[in-house]
Amino acid sequence: MTGTLEATPSDAELVAACRRGDPEAWNLLVERFSRYVAAIATQAFRLPAADAEDVFQTVFMRAFERLDSLRSDDALRPWLGQLTRNCCLDHLRATGRVTPVEEVPEQPADDTIAQLDEAMNVRDCLARLGGDCREILDRFFARDESYRTIGTALSLPAGTVASRISRCLGHLRRELEAGTEETPTLGRRVGR
């Protein structure tokens, strides 16, 4: 980064750097929130890929133009979420298209956005954990690797893998509790 940002800047630090005109900060902002914006468009509003791409471009164009209107630099994610929601609704109104789906979603868009926000919160908390915890939790939860596979990859006994997962989940839970009042359920099957 050309600015004074740390290796993994907070959202507020990222916004401040963007306001100073740091192009690397802008690139990092887009990279950090690209999946979130795309997920809202495709999962919450079920837009086809081409329409979701149009919304994606519009969201980040408007974010760039309106970043100074953000009231709190810490509120970047909810602001981008609302901006994405509004862009999706504008797009649906403008196109007037109704795309038939085989099954009407049981979950309203706002519920899907809330789940995406929760997932982003977990991801942010994982980023604040040490590399060892990130690695082991990613392998177990995201890649669905067994204790044996993780142990082989990290040169650890399977029992040590289990205890490290437990310890790292404790760290993650504390991170989540520090940032929110409600901790999402982190339950999963235990013995592998």
Beta strands, then each sheet from edge to edge (+ up, - down):
end
